[in-house]
Amino acid sequence: MPSLRRLILTAAGLLLVFIVGTLYFFEFRAIGQLHLAIEEREELLKQKQETVRNYKGKVAFYKTREGVEHLAREQYNLAFPGERVVVIVSEDVPPHFR
């Protein structure tokens, strides 16, 4: 029969191994969650960078003469002298919207 001292040391050692193992398990799980959060943020960052790149392209386009002409035609229905603007009216539109 093992001595009481040896039994207590074995129990304490097993308890210590169990506690350390449990802590490692929870820490690895937390690290995995942090990795997922980082990947999500990196994807969001890539999307935002793409959006900024698109906006920079639009700003560069609208700084040119062609961009200003495009904006004037699309939003303000303007035309150059000598051009005609054609309005197509649909029959299913109520009269007060024409």
Steps between C-alpha positions, in 0.01 A plus 500: 500500500645837397585745770269790576769748400542340158123490449463872585787598268351295217157656553652850513699429184194374314300800620774734377512324161121524472496872589782584258341291226167675548666842487683408179177375347316826572796711389529316168127544447530873571795523261292331231219750552749786476635358173147491359438859611826608337406328172160671501660840561757442226219416256313814605820701453543360147141595416551853633826536306320392182225755568758775550676397178167522311427844647847623406439383145167683488657818638775479240238451226283791612804730510533459122299685238327177394399435860347845538313456172373160612380645831329792325319269259397237754395709799404835351375395153722758333603487135754673279379773265349341192408175677141403563369333812236237431247418772311173466171500689338171586122469489481318833647800690238718674460848344627691805838319471552601134 
